[in-house]
């Protein structure tokens, strides 16, 4: 499968097109629309069915590897989230992470999922005891100032967050709706 037919790329392009036409949709909705267009019951079924046909870097990301380095990350933080759509809204729609996979033991069980962005891999868990609200994670990015401008312009969350200049680099602290702090850092 070439990158032009990668369902996640298709979903991003669909979302961008609809947004440009004044009909914004969430990332997860775009994934579901693409899965349906490809003939799958839902996004999870689509992702499982085409997993073997993805380009190597996408397969690595789904397996927990860092696409930027091509190797498995040394650590994958688990952040506690709560049931509902807020984690999707914050991590996917606002911060631009991609949903790699999600799992529930049954329909009413807590959701556990993996998201990734530019080599960063996070696990988001609704399970009591997985992670503690109030945790902090430091995430290295190429340009924290560009990220701050992007987030400031996004109406999804009207956060007034600024970059702090430290002797070790530039930090942008972004609080999530569950009490966790994501510290985006550029050395």
Buried (B, 14 or more C-beta within 10 A) or exposed (E): EEEEEBBBBBBBEBBEEBEEEEEBBBBBBBBBBBBEEBEBEEBBEBBEBBEEEBEEBBBBBBEBBBBBEEEEBEEBBBBBBEEEEEBBBBBBBBBBBBBBBBEEEEEEEBBBBBBBBBBBBBBBBBBEEBBEEEBEBEBBBEEBEEBBEEBEEBEEBEEEBEBEEEEEEBBBBBBBBBEBBBBBBBE
